[in-house]
């Protein structure tokens, strides 16, 4: 598609940003739907974040994704944030609504849609969530509304307990926060229906690392990993080997991107096209799935 003076601009900011797959995913969606738009990536240093947000407004950039390390810091520069982003304290999507910048967090929605599209309905299920960082907090916010029980384990136990307390009070559900120690993990995983790794453990170049021993996994468990490089982490390989259902990090990546797309353009995102673009790019890097 030819870029012209009428072409709408969308972007992602972060540091580093060269690895981002968002341009691949969103530009594939624009081409498929014949939308006159382009999506680009900008490296933004932490001290330049306020200027970058000001630039979004003044240049008329229609929508922005935000990745590390700016998800939390950007909140104070926006005009408004939606309830989920406000509670999570992090934004990964910004809509430019005629000069008014509104922040959203689609990580939790993306995780929920990834589960549901893979036939895992959160209602009446017990979830064990590893990690209480930006993505973990967003996922916890969504699960606390849907699941029967949510246990959050984090290396910083206080972070997990504070988050659990806030979610328990808001949604009146059973939410527990504890330390991510082996004996604690072993205790809670026994009764869990779904395990989600929302940490970076297992990400390239540390793809042989895992937080969960294979002996703790079982066929009845569904295991989801938000890491997508490699596509199949050690955790997911171990889960598959014992017969557990697995959900790849590419699923959450695609669905959180689709949620951003729908916020910006108010129309359904072509999820299959976006997923195909992501998987093809990862496979080109030699990150294909081991079947």
Residue pairs with C-beta under 8 A, 6 or more apart in sequence:
1 30
1 31
1 34
1 36
3 38
4 36
6 36
7 36
7 37
7 38
8 35
8 36
8 37
8 38
8 62
9 37
9 38
9 39
9 40
9 59
9 60
9 61
9 62
10 26
10 37
10 38
10 39
10 40
10 61
10 62
10 63
10 64
10 65
10 264
11 39
11 40
11 41
11 42
11 56
11 61
11 63
11 64
11 65
12 20
12 22
12 23
12 39
12 40
12 41
12 42
12 64
12 65
12 66
12 67
13 41
13 42
13 43
13 44
13 49
13 52
13 64
13 65
13 66
13 67
13 70
14 20
14 41
14 43
14 44
14 66
14 67
14 68
14 69
14 70
15 43
15 44
15 45
15 46
15 68
15 69
15 70
16 43
17 41
17 42
17 43
17 44
17 67
18 41
18 43
19 229
20 41
20 67
21 228
21 253
21 278
21 281
21 282
22 39
22 41
22 65
22 257
23 39
23 40
23 41
24 277
24 278
24 281
25 253
25 254
25 257
25 274
25 277
25 278
26 39
26 257
26 261
26 274
27 38
27 39
27 277
28 273
28 274
28 276
28 277
29 35
29 261
29 269
29 270
29 273
29 274
30 36
30 37
30 38
30 39
32 270
32 273
33 267
33 270
35 265
37 62
42 52
44 52
44 70
46 69
46 70
46 73
49 70
49 73
49 74
49 77
50 77
53 74
53 77
53 78
53 94
53 101
54 77
55 61
56 64
56 94
56 96
56 101
57 96
57 99
57 101
60 96
61 96
62 95
62 96
62 264
63 93
63 94
63 95
63 96
63 260
63 263
63 264
64 93
64 94
64 96
65 92
65 93
65 94
65 257
65 260
66 74
66 91
66 92
66 93
66 94
67 92
68 134
71 90
71 91
71 92
71 105
71 134
72 89
72 90
72 134
74 91
74 94
74 103
75 81
75 85
75 89
75 90
75 91
75 103
77 101
78 91
78 94
78 101
78 102
78 103
79 100
79 101
79 102
80 100
80 101
80 102
80 103
81 91
81 102
81 103
81 104
82 102
82 103
82 104
82 105
84 104
84 105
84 108
84 109
84 138
84 141
84 142
85 91
85 103
85 104
85 105
87 141
87 166
87 170
88 105
88 108
88 134
88 137
88 138
88 141
89 137
90 105
90 134
90 137
90 138
91 103
91 104
91 105
92 104
92 105
92 106
92 107
92 134
92 138
92 256
92 260
93 103
93 104
93 105
93 106
93 259
93 260
93 263
93 264
94 101
94 102
94 103
94 104
95 101
95 102
95 104
95 263
95 264
104 259
104 260
104 263
105 138
105 141
106 138
106 256
106 257
106 259
106 260
106 263
107 134
107 135
107 138
107 139
107 252
107 256
108 138
108 139
108 140
108 141
108 142
108 143
109 142
109 255
109 256
109 259
110 252
110 253
110 254
110 255
110 256
110 257
110 258
110 259
111 135
111 138
111 139
111 142
111 143
111 196
111 224
111 226
111 252
111 255
111 256
112 122
112 139
112 142
112 143
112 146
113 255
113 258
113 259
114 224
114 247
114 251
114 252
114 254
114 255
115 121
115 122
115 194
115 224
115 247
116 122
117 251
117 255
118 245
118 247
118 251
120 194
120 222
120 245
120 247
122 143
122 146
122 147
122 194
123 146
123 147
123 148
124 148
125 147
125 148
125 149
125 193
125 194
126 147
126 148
126 149
126 150
126 151
126 191
126 192
126 193
126 194
127 143
127 147
127 149
127 150
127 151
127 192
127 193
127 194
127 195
127 196
128 151
128 153
128 185
128 188
128 189
128 192
128 194
128 195
128 196
129 136
129 139
129 140
129 143
129 150
129 151
129 152
129 153
129 196
129 198
130 136
130 153
130 154
130 180
130 185
130 195
130 196
130 197
130 198
130 199
130 201
130 211
130 212
131 152
131 153
131 154
131 180
131 197
131 198
131 199
132 140
132 152
132 154
132 156
132 159
132 160
132 163
132 177
132 198
133 154
133 198
133 199
135 198
135 226
136 152
136 154
136 198
136 199
137 163
139 196
139 198
139 226
140 150
140 152
140 163
140 164
140 167
140 175
141 167
143 150
144 150
144 167
144 168
144 170
144 171
144 173
144 175
145 171
145 173
147 173
148 173
148 174
149 173
149 174
149 175
149 176
150 164
150 167
150 173
150 174
150 175
150 176
151 175
151 176
151 177
151 178
151 188
151 192
152 160
152 163
152 164
152 175
152 176
152 177
152 178
153 160
153 177
153 178
153 179
153 180
153 184
153 185
153 188
154 160
154 177
154 179
154 180
155 179
155 180
157 177
157 178
157 179
157 180
159 177
160 177
160 178
160 179
160 180
161 177
161 178
162 177
163 177
164 175
164 176
164 177
165 175
165 177
167 173
167 175
168 174
168 175
176 188
178 184
178 188
180 211
182 213
185 211
185 212
185 216
186 216
189 195
189 212
189 216
189 221
192 221
193 220
193 221
193 222
194 221
194 222
194 223
194 224
195 212
195 217
195 221
195 222
195 223
195 224
196 223
196 224
196 225
196 226
197 211
197 212
197 223
197 224
197 225
197 226
197 227
197 233
197 235
198 226
199 211
200 227
201 209
201 210
201 211
201 227
202 209
202 210
202 211
202 225
202 227
202 233
202 234
202 235
203 227
203 229
203 233
204 229
204 230
207 230
207 233
207 234
208 234
209 234
210 233
210 234
210 235
210 238
211 235
212 235
212 238
214 238
214 241
214 242
217 223
217 238
217 239
217 242
217 244
218 242
218 244
219 242
219 243
219 244
220 244
221 239
221 244
221 245
222 244
222 245
222 246
222 247
223 235
223 236
223 239
223 244
223 245
223 246
223 247
224 246
224 247
224 251
224 252
225 233
225 235
225 236
225 246
225 247
225 248
225 249
226 249
226 252
227 233
227 249
228 248
228 249
228 250
228 252
228 253
228 278
228 282
229 249
229 282
229 287
230 287
231 248
231 249
231 250
231 279
231 282
231 287
231 288
231 289
232 240
232 248
232 289
232 290
233 249
236 246
236 248
237 290
239 245
239 246
240 246
248 289
250 275
250 278
250 279
250 282
251 275
253 278
254 271
254 274
254 275
254 278
255 271
257 269
257 274
258 269
258 271
258 274
259 269
261 269
261 274
262 268
262 269
282 288
